[in-house]
Amino acid sequence: MKSTRTEPLPDRVLGLVVDIAGWGAAISGLALVLVVGGNVLLRYLFNSGSVAMQELEWHLVSPIALMGMAYGMRHGGHVRVDFLYERLGPRAQAIIDLFSAVLMAVLGAALIWFSIPYVEQSIMMGEGSPDPGGLPYRFLLKAFIPIGFGLLLTQAIAQGLMNYRQIVAGNRGEPAFDAPDAVTQTGAGD
């Protein structure tokens, strides 16, 4: 998302963090395509394969999903099923979006809280693959759980701040800051 000068500084900073994570997810997606393609070539052309390379495939899915969910939320790439929302006014929509952002923040914080002992245990064990020839350092993969939900929490806070400002500006009769079109949430059929 392009940053605008009218966008408040906290939104720009939080957005930059989420956008950087989105680029990380995109790079992981490219790496996944290359690894899968390489595994297919090795298997069918050279009748060879590697357990580590097969494990790397699903290890790359973790950063794609966990870092990409906040990016998708920021850019309106999430699926939204609504039949009443689009008929409501901007203030009512902002209230619903604020409520959704608060729920997402609570969910993100809870998942961070519950995942930290799980990740700590994995780090303390030095957990790796149980398969011969598998990848070591599985704890790094598990560390993406609190990181991903931390990014989702960050985006939920940014979204909540934006919605709160829209509600307050609507009460005063003044326009909220010029939000980029990518942040505007639309229905799934739009």
Secondary structure, DSSP 8 states (H G I E B T S, - for coil): ----TTS-HHHHHHHHHHHHHHHHHHHHHHHHHHHHHHHHHHHHHSS---HHHHHHHHHHHHHHHHHHHHHHHHTT-S----SSGGGS-HHHHHHHHHHHHHHHHHHHHHHHHHHHHHHHHHHHHT---SSTT--S-HHHHHTHHHHHHHHHHHHHHHHHHHHHHHHHHHHHT-------GGGS---TT-
